[in-house]
């Protein structure tokens, strides 16, 4: 998608530092997510990877997701990171 010109919201590096502090997660995986701007949530039943496009028409954006296993939530814990990044991006 990036090769086609899609821009994604940059995520604060602190988000990824917090993932490492909160979760028992592979550090190499976190570094790959950091490089790509991918957010993460997980549960005993599965994992949820997601990324947000830059907003367009002053209000719309796309969320691209990948569910692994039987994860049945929506990554709600990541909403503050997404919203902060979108606000910062809009200010530039």
N, C-alpha and C positions, 0 to 999 in steps of 0.2 A: 504494500500500500504506500509506503514511503517513496518507493521508486516511481510510483504513479503521481506523486506530488501531495499526498495526504499529509497534513501536519497534525501532530499530536501534542497535547498539553504536556509541558515539562513538569515533572514531579520533583518536589523538594528532596534533596539528598537525605534530609533528616528522616523522611518516611522510611527509607530502606534501612537506616541505622536502627530505627525503632523495630522493624520486622525482626532483625537479628536479635535484639534485646528481648522481645516478647515471645518469639517462637523458636522451636527447635527445627530450624530450617537450614538447608545446605547453603553455605556462604557463597559458593560459586553460582548457584541458582539466583541468589539475591543480586549478585553483581551483574548477571545477564539481564535481570529485570530492570536494574538501575540504568544500565546502558540503553535499554529500549523504552524506558518510561512505563513499564507494566506494573500494575498494582496486583496485590495478592490477598486472598483470604483462604482459610482452610478450616476443615472440621475433621472429626473422626471418620466421616463418610466420604470426604473428597476434598478437592482443591478448586479454586476459582481464580483465574487469571483474567485481568481486564485492563483495557487502555481506552483513553478518551480522545476523540478528535478535537481539534481546535473548533471553537464555536463559529457558526456562520449565521448570517442574517440576524445578528445580534442576540440570538437566543437558542439556537439549535445546535446539537452536537450528536455524534454517534459514539456509542459504547460498543467496543468489540470485545467479546468474551470467549473464554474457553473453560469449560467445566471438565474436571477429571474426576472419575468415580461418581459417587451419588451426592455430591454437594448440592444442597437444595435451597441455598439462600442467595443473596444478591450482592454480597460484598459491601453491605451498608456501613461497616466500620471504616471504609475508605472514603466515604462521602466528604468528610472534612478536608482530606488531602486533595481530592479532586476540585472541590469548590474553591479552596485557597489558590490552587494553581490556575484555575480559570479566571479568577479575579485578578491575579497578578499578570496573567497574559493579556487580559483586556486593558490593563492600565498601561501597557507598553505600546 
